[in-house]
């Protein structure tokens, strides 16, 4: 039986048409993704409170005399924000009397993002101490986005006018270590909002990151899909795998990327010791953990999504590092929260937002109150 000849005909016009249609479809899909990303980003930005003003020393500070309600993306929480004439999230109180004055500094965890002012740990501390008969006033000078440098700069500013008797520095392990490598003038203040300044750089990836909202918005979602992330990394459109920035401080030993950040953190604590020694006061450094440290399963799953093994990550490594930095510095007192947080059955963090819930703030206040009574008011 003879072979039946197969007749394959190549229609160049049809093939060209198909290629054009494919390219057109890809362009349309790309445009749709970009539009979706811009809409989602705009929705997120609409819920971010624009509460800042420029500050020549610290980069930015809270506006004074604010009164507004802020809502989290997705409606996870709603909280009322009010500031006094000095731009502190505190009542308008006199600090020139005989009261024992506690100055609280830190980032959004100390500011109390996600809770009302009377639920933030510094206000709970004040209420708890007053209930015990202590004549105290607590100023909440926490500002969202601050790194340790900016917080120590705040220390240099406040004592000139207020001479606090005790300072509480809220140190969030999630981003304070890595954040100490960041420039305090990395944002522009636009209508009260923090807008990241363009990052200098070259190359195709930098072009995409700078000009396309969809590139950065979907990057982390794509990274969680191993096949896609491996492909993007192979062609240079995605950097190598690394854990969420909130987990970097848990690396033991620190990576080459994190060691400079730890070195800078130690330098800032040396500044804090010098200021405290000069003022003759103590600084309580309350070490606020991230949810990755408190809940092992969350940390494990996060690392697994990046294809990274949990080995080499120690949940209490940041606390150990900070304790070693404070050794030999008598004016610095390290108060870690992580162990008591790990024992709690309460919901201490929001699910989608990294900040403390009202229960998390309350537990932090309880731990802090014990230390304040021990150190200064016993």
N, C-alpha and C positions, 0 to 999 in steps of 0.2 A: 504494500500500500504506500503510495507516494505521499510525501509531506505536502501539507496544504500551505501554500505561501501566505504569510501574514503581511498585510498591507498597512504599514504605519506611515501616515502622512503628517508632516509638520507644517502647521499653518502659522507662519511667522506673525501675521496680523492678529490672530486670535491670542497667541502667546503674549504679544506685546500689550494687548488690551487687558488680559488677565493681570499682568504685572502692574499696569497702571491702576487697575481697580484695587489690587492688593495694597499698593502704596497709598492710594487715596483713603482706603479703609483704615489703614494704620494711622494716617494723619488725623482723620476724624476721631479715632479712639484716643489718640494723644491729646487732642484739643479738649475732648470731653473730660478726660482725667484732669487736665490742668484747670478746667472750669470748676469741676467738683472740688478739687483741692483748694482753690481760692475761696469757694463758697464756705467750705468747712472751716478753713482758717479764719475767715471773716466772722463766722459764728462764734468761734472760740475767742477771738480777740474782743468781740462785743461783750463778753462776760468778764474780761479782765479789768479790774478796777484801775482807772487812770488817776492815780493819787499822788504822783511824784512831781518834784521840781528839781531843777539843777542845783548842785552843791559843788562849789569850787574845790573843796577838800576831799569829799567822799564820792563825788560823781553825781549822786542824787540823794534826795531826802524826801520824807513825807511832806506833803502840803499841810499847812496849818488850817485849823477851823473847818475841817471836812465833816460832812454829814451825808452818808450815802449807804445804799444797800448793794452788796456785791453778790453775784450768783455764779456758781461753778458751772463749767460746760456740762451739759447733760442733766443739770438740776440736782447734782449730788448734794449740794448744800447751798444755803443762802445765809449771809451774815451781814450785820450792820457795822459800818466803819465810821468812827468819829475820832477826830484828833483835836487837841487843844491848841492854844495860840503858839506853842513852841513846836508843833508838829509831832507830838508824842501821842500814842494811842492810850491816853490816860486822862483822867478828869483834870479840870483846871484847878490845880492845887498850889498852894504856896510851899516852897521848899526851903524857906529861909528861917524856919522856926526851930524848935528843939526836937522835932521828930527824928527818929532814926531813919535815914534816907537810904533806900536801896535803888540803885540804877540798874535796869535790865537792858542788855544789848544783845543783838543777834539778828537773824534773818527772818523769813516769813514764819518759821516755826515759833519764834519768840513773839513776833508781831501778833500771831494767832490767826493766820489765814484759815478760813473754814469755820471759825466760831465767832460769836459775839465777844466784845471786849471783856465782859464780866465772866466769860468762860475761859479766857486765856490764862496760862499758868501763873503769870506774874500777878494778875489781879486776884486770882485764887490764893496766891501766897500772901498777899496783903490782907485779905479777908481772914484767912486762917490765923495769921499772927495777931491781928486785932482781937479776934475772938479769945485768944489766950492772954489778953491784957497788954499786948505790946503796942507801944505808941510808934507806929511805923508809917512811912509813905513809900510807895513803890512806883517808880516811873518806868513805863514800857517804851523804850527807845528802839525797839526792834524795827527793822526796815527790810522789806522783801527784796531778795536778790543779793544781799550783802555777803561778802566773803570776810574772812577773819581780819584782813588788812583794814577794810572799811570799819569793822567793829572796833578795832584798836584805835583807829583814827577818831572814832566817836569818843573813846575814853579820854583821848587827849583834849577833846573839846569840852566835854561836860564838867570835869572837875574844876575848871577855871571859874565857873559861875556857881556851881551847886555843891561841890565838895561832898560827894556821897560817902556814906559810912561803910557801904558794902556794894560790890558790883557782882552781878550775875551775868555771865556770858553764856548764852545758849549756843552750843556747838553742834550743828547737824552733820552727822557723819556721812549722810547721803551725798552731799556735794560741796561741803565746806573745804575739804582737803583739796580736791581737784580744783575747786573754785579759787584757791589762793594763787593760782597761776594766771588768773584772768585780770585784765586791766580794769581798774575802777571806772575808767571813762569809756567803757565798751558800748555804752548805750547813748543814744540821743533821746532827749525828752520831747515828745511831740504830743501836745495837748494833754499833758499829764501822764502819758503812757511811755513805757520804756521800749524803745525801738533799737534793736541791735544794729550797730554800724556795719557797713559792708566789710567783709573780710578780704584782705588783700591776698592775691594768689594768681596762679596761671594754670593753664591746662583745661582740657575738655570737661573734666569732672567739676572743676571750680566754676566754669561757665554755667554748667547745668545747675549747680547748687545756688549760684547767685541769681540766675534769671528765671528759673522754673520753680514755682511753688510746689508742684507735684513731686519733684525729685526728692526734696527733703521730707515732704509730708508722708510719702509712701515708703521711704527708705527702710524704716524700722519694721514695717509690716512685711516687706519683701524679704528682709533679712531673716525673718522667722521661718521662711520656706527654704530649706537647705538647697534644693535643686536650683532655685532661682538665684539665691544669694551666691552660690558657688559660680554660676554662670556670670553674674555681674562682676564678681571679683576677678574672674579670669580675664575679662576684657577691660579691667581697670575702672569700672564705674561704681565700685563699692569697695570701701577699705576692708582690710582683713577683719576677721571676727574678733570681737572683744565684748566683754560683758557690759550691761547697762552701766552708765556712769555712776549710778547710786551704789554699785557693787565694787567699784574699783578700790575703795579704801579697805575692803575686806581681803585683798590679796596679800598673802603671806608666803614668801617675801614679796615686797612691792615690786611691780614691774618697772622697767626702765622709764616708762611714761609717768608712773606715780611717784617714784623716789624724789624727783625735784619738788613735787607738790608737798610731800611730807617734810622735806627740808625747809621749804618756805613756811609751812605751818609751825615748825619748831622756832623759826626766827620770829614769827609773830607772837608766840607765847613768851619768848624772851623779852619782847617789847612790853607785853602785858605785865610781866614780873617787874620790870624796871619802873613802870608807871605806878603799880601798886605799892612798891617799896618806897617810892618817892612820896606818895600820898599817905603812907602808913596805914593802908587798908588791905583787905583780902579780896581776891577775885575767885568766886565759885564758878568753875567751868562745868556747866551741866551738859553732859554728852547725850544728845538726843539721837537714838538709833533710827535707822530706816526699817521699813517693813521687811526688807530682805534679811535683816539681822534677827528680827523677832520671830518670823515665821519661816522655819526651815524649808517647808514645801514650796513657798513662793520663791525663795532664793534658788532652790534646786531646779524648779521648772524654768525660771528665767535663764539660768545658765544653759539648760538643755536646749532651749529654743535657739541658742547661738552655737550649739554643738560643742559646748565647753563643759568639761567635767568639774564637779564640785571640789575635787581635790585641789588644794592650794588656796582655798577661800575659807577664812576663819571668822565666824560670826562676831566675835568680840575682839578682833585684832585692832580696830580703831581705838577702842578703849585702852588696850594695852599700850599702844603707841603713845597716846596722849599722857597716860600715867608715867611713862618713862621720860617724856619731855618735861613733865612737871617735877620730877624728882630733883631735889636740891633747890627747888624754888619755893621757899616757905610761904610766900604770899599767894600761891596758886593752889586751889583745892579742886581736885577732879571728882565729879559726882556722876558716875555712869548710871544710866537708866535701864540698860538692856536686859539685865538679869531679872529685874522685877517686871519688866514688860513681858518677857517670855513666859512668866508664871501667870500672867493675868488671863482671865477668861473674857474680858471685855473686848469690844471692837475698838481698837486703839487708833487705827488708820482708816481713812476712806478707801474705798475699793479702787477707784480710778484716779484719785488724787493722792499724792504722796504725803499730805499733811495730816496732822493729828486731829482726831475727832474730839468732841467735848470730853469723852471718857479718857482719851489719851492725855489731854491737857490736865485733867484732874489728877491722874496718877502721877504725872510729872510734878505737879504742884505739891502733892503729898511728900514725895521723896525730897524735893527741894526744901520744903519747910523743915523737915527733920534736920537737914544739914545746916540751915540758917540758924536754927535754935542751938545747934551744937557749936557752931563756929563763933557766933556773935551775940546772940540774945539769950543765952542760958542763964 
